[in-house]
Amino acid sequence: MTTSASHPAGRPEKQLLRVGFNPLTDCASVVVAALLGFDERYGIKIVLRREASWAGVRDKLIGGELDAAHVLYGLVYGAQLGIGWQQKDMAVLMQLNQNGQAITLSQRLVEQGVVDGASLAALMRAEPRTFTYAQTFPTGTHAMWLYYWLAAQGIDPIRDARVISVPPSQMVANLAAGHMDGFCAGEPWGHRALADRVGVTVATSQQIWPDHPEKVLGASAEFVEHHPNACRALIAAVLDASKWIEAADANRLATAEIIAAVQYVNTGRDVIAPRLLGRYEDGLGHAWQDPHSVRFHDGGAVNFPYLSDAMWFMTQQRRWGLLKHDPDYFAVACRVNQVALYREAAELSGTPTPPSALRRSTLIDGSVWDGSDPEGYAASFPIRHRP
């Protein structure tokens, strides 16, 4: 195990770690690690910082006001590649969750006959107006799920619609006010729209990609370089918290109670708990137990920083013209995703790790992604944009 020269035996170089989060269900493992003392097992203390937007998280990670954060996977790579902002070398310490996001359409569209992607596409072709959809950050996961789902319905998200960025906690109010036709965001805001009777769930993110990567524990590369032991301890603490959340439904319910508090997600436990337990309804008369609902651990399969997951987000940023040229996908992923550090932390916490840093997945349109040909994959979609 690697140790710092000034901190032999792996003692954390910094004990108080400022960790940011946005008010979403999938901030749970970071919050639980701080509140239930999993951090103290490893000689650190997580100081939680609630943020109002993903842009704020990015700026504070880059500026050093946050040491690490619950953050969108694609945001980390957007910063690494200098998309729309100053370039900053970044690090993915671990993946925090899979699944658990949703595409919500307004009740007004339902009243016009929209119940799925095909009926939405038909209405958009028939109505001579610009449809507006919101995601949470231009390079983030929700933008990529929204674009991917629209394109799978034959809708070009760039040419056929207007797409705006809105902080997740402001989605429902903006939908209710008629400022948008739909949005993609993390829970509990999809379920909140149902509860408030202003929207319906037309697709979950796990229907787009079962067991997809979502939020990560992100940091600047500079922070990791100077604080490897602290980062290892932070990963181990969040791994222990992730295991605890999934140990029993009672723990998931307790987690919903914890994160519902005003200083975290600031909404009712009854809005958070159903989808945290995998109990879905869509507002269109369907209810189901989702086999691919939000996961925080799954024996460690959720948390490993797969290189193929990282490369997928870069392929989509290239697909939609956010990247002007193909990067060296594999080399960038190897530089950003801290696979070796994660394996050390996993050993420390007794978490198994997969033998390969690549995995294979099939998405909603039938495309297969395994990380073997990222440049070809990015160019393979019939709906795409190249500058």
N, C-alpha and C positions, 0 to 999 in steps of 0.2 A: 504493500500500500504506500502511495506517495505521501510524504510528509513535508511540512514547511521547515526550512532550515532554522528559523527563529522560533518555531513551535514544534519541537520534537514530540514524537508519540502521537501526532495528529491533533494536538490541542488547537481548538479554533482560534484563528488570529483575531477574530472579533466576536464578542459574545452577544451584543445587542444588534439584531439584524432587522432593518426596516424593510418590511415586505408589503407591497401594495396589492390591492385587489379591487375589482369592480363588483357592485352588488348583484351577484348572480348565484344561482344554486351551485354552480361548479367551482365557486371559491371555497367550498366546504372543507376540503382537506387542509388547506392552509389555515383557516380559522380554527378548526378542531385541533390542529397541531399546536397552536398557540394557547388555546383556552384550556385544553385538557392536559397540558404539561408534557406532551411528547417531545417538545423541543428541549426541555430541561434534561432529559435522558442523555442528550448528546452535548451538553455543556454550552448551549446557546439559549437565547430568549428572543422569540419573534415579536417584534413590535409592529402591530398591524396598522396599515394606513389605508383608509377607504378613499377611493378615487372616484371622480365624477365622470370620467371619459377615458377611452383608450388612448386618445392623443395625450392626455395628461400623464398616463402611465408611461408612454413612450418617452416623453420629455424628461420625466423624473428619473427614469432608468439611464437615459443618455447623460443627463446632467449630474448624476450621482446623488440625487435626493432620496432615491430608493436603492437599496442594495439588491433586491430581487422583487419579482412580482408574479402574481397570477395574471397571465397575459395571453393574448391571441397568438397562436402559432405563426400565422402569416405576418403579424406585426413585427415579430422578431426578425423574420427574413426580409421584410421590407426595409427595416433599418439597416440590416447587414448589407443589403444591396443598394442602399441609397435611393429608394423609390420615394419621391415626393418630399424628401427631407434630407438632412445631412447624413452622410454615411457614418455608421458607428459599428465597430466590431462587436458582435453580440454572442450570447451563449444560451443554449437550451439545456437546462440541468436535468429535467425529467418531464414527462408528460403527466398532466394532472388528471385528465379524464378522457373518456370516449363518449360519443353520442350526446343526446340531451339538448339539442337545439331544435328550432322549428321555424317553418315558414307560415306566417299568419296572413290571411287576406281579410279585408274589411267585410263587415256584415252587409254593407251596401252592395258589394259585388255578389254576395250570395242572393240578395233580393233580385239581382239581374240574371240569376241562373247559374252562377259560377259555383261549381262543387269540386272541381279538380283542375289539373293542368290543361287538359284538352278544352274544357269549357272556358277557361280563362283565355287561352289562345284565340278561340273563336270570337269572344267578346272584344278582345283587343283588335282583331282584324275588322270587326264590324263598327266599332265606335271611333269617330274621327276626333280623338283627343289623345293627349299624352298621359299615359299611366305612370304613376310615381311609386317607386318602391324604396325602402330604406334598409340599409345594412349598418353595421356598427363602426366599421373602419375600412378605408379603401383597400388595404392589402390583407385584411383579416379573414378569418375563417367564415364569418357570416356573409361577406361579400362573395366569397368563392362558392358557398352552398347556394346562395341565391342565384348567382349567374349560372351555375351548373344546372340547377333545377329548371330555370327558365329556358335555357338552351335545349335541355332534354325534351321540352314541350314544343320546340321549334320557334321559340321567342328569342330574338337577339337582344340581350339585356342592354347593349350599348346603343344600337340603332332604333330599337322598337320601344324603348322605355326611358324614363328619367330615373336615375338612381342617386339617392342622397345618403349622407352619413348622419346618424342620430345616435346619441348615447343610449345604451340598452334600457335604462330605467325610464327614459322619456318616450319610448316607442308607443306604449298603449295610449297615453294622452294625445299624442300626435295622430294616431289612427282614429281615435274617437272624434277628434276635431276636424277630420276630413283632409288633413294635410298630406296623406299618402293612401295608396290603395292596398298596401301590404308591407310586411317587413320580415326580415330574418334576424333573430336574436336568440340568445340563450334563455333558458328558463330562470325564473318563473314567469317571464313576461309573455310567453305564448299562452300559458294557462291563465294568466291574469286577464288577457284579452277575452278569453272565453267566459271567465267568471263575470266580467263586466259587460258581457253580451255585445261587444263591439267588433269581435273578429272570430274567425274559425281557423283551425289548424288544417291546412291543405296538404302539408307534407312535413314529416319529421326529418331531421338531418340523417338519422340512421336509415331512413328509407332511401336516401341518396347514396349513402355509403355505410353499410353495416359495420359498426365498431370503428368508426373513423376517429382520427386524432382530433383533439379540440384545443383546450387550453394547455399551456405549458408553464413551468416554473422558469422564468426567464431572468437574465442578468446581463450586464455588460461583460465582454471578454476580459476587460481590464480588472473588474472586480473578482472574477474567478481566478485570474492569474495571481492576484495578490492575496486571495483568501480561499485557497483550495480546501483547507480543513473545515472552515466555516461552511462552505458550500456543501461539502460531503455530509456534515452534520445536519444541515438544513434538509437535504434530500432524504436522509435516513428518518428524520422526524416526520416529514410529510408522508413517507411510505408507511410508517407506523400508524399515523392518523387515517390514512386511506384504508388500511386493513381493518381498523376499528369501525369505521363507518359501515363497511360491508359485512361485518361479523354477524349481524342479525337485523331483521326489520326494525326491532326496537331501537337499535343504534341509528338507523336511518331516520326514524321518527324523532329521536333525540337531536339528531343533526338538524332536522328541519326546524325544531324549536330554537336551537342555538342561533342559526343563521337568520331566522325571521326577525331578530331583534333590530331595533332602530339603527344601531351603529353598524349593522352588516347589510342585509338585503332590504330590511325595512318594509316588509309586507307580511300578511297573515300566514301562519303555519299551514293553514288549510289550502293556501294557494301553492305552496312549495311542496308539501308532502306527497300528493298523488303521483306526480311524474317522477319524483325522487324514488318512489316505490315501484315505478314502471306501470302505473295505472293511468291509461290514457283515454281521453274522449276528444272528439274533434269539433264538437259544436254542430255537427251535421247529422247527429243521430247514431254515430258509431262509437263504441267503447271497446277497449282491448287491453290485455296485459302484454306489454311490449317486451319481447325477448332481448332487445338491444337498447334498453333504456340506459340512462346515464350510469356509467361505471367509473369507479375511482381506483380500483386495484385489480380485481380478477386474477389473483395469484401472481401479480406483477406484470401480467400481459398488457395492462393499460399504461403502465408507467415508463416502460423502456423507451428511450429516445431513438426510435427507429430512423435510420437514415432515409429509407424509402418514403416515410411519412413526410419528412422535411422536404425531400425532392418534389413530392407531389404538389406542395404549395407553390414552389418555384415554377413548376410546369404550368400551373393555372395563371400565375402572374405573367408568365410569358404568353400564354394563350390570349389573354385579354389586353395585351399591349402595355402592361405596366412595366415589363422589362423589354427594353429595345432590342436586346440580343440574348441569345442563349448563354447563360453562365456555364461554368464547369460545375454542373449540378452536384456530382458526387463529392468533388473537392470542397465545395462550399458547405455541404451538409456535414462532412467530416470535421471541418473547422468549427462549425457552430454547435452541433450536438455533442455534448460532453459524455460520450459513451463510456470511456474508461473511468471517469470520475463516478458516473452513475453505477457502474458495476462494483466499484469499491464501496459505495454507500449501500448498495443492495446487499452486499456481503455483510456489512456492518449490521444491517437490520434483519438479516435472515430471509431476504427476498430472492426467489429464483429469477434467473435471467435467461432469455432465449439464446440459442447458439448463434443465430444470424441477426444482423442489424437490418435485414431486408425482410419484408413480408408481402404477401400477395392478396389482392382484394379485387372484387368485381363491383362496379358502381351501377347506378340506376339505368344508365343507357347501354349496359352490357360491356362497356370497356373494361379491360383487365389492366390493373396497375401492379407492377412488381419492382419498379425501380431500375429495370434492366436497360431501357432505352428512353431516357427522359426527353431528349431532344425530339425524337420521332413521335413520342406520345403527345407532346405539346403541339406538334404540327398536324396531328391526325384528326382533329375535330372539325366537322363541317362548318360549325359556327365558331369563329375565332376572329381576333383582330390583331393585325401586325402593323406597326407604325411605318 
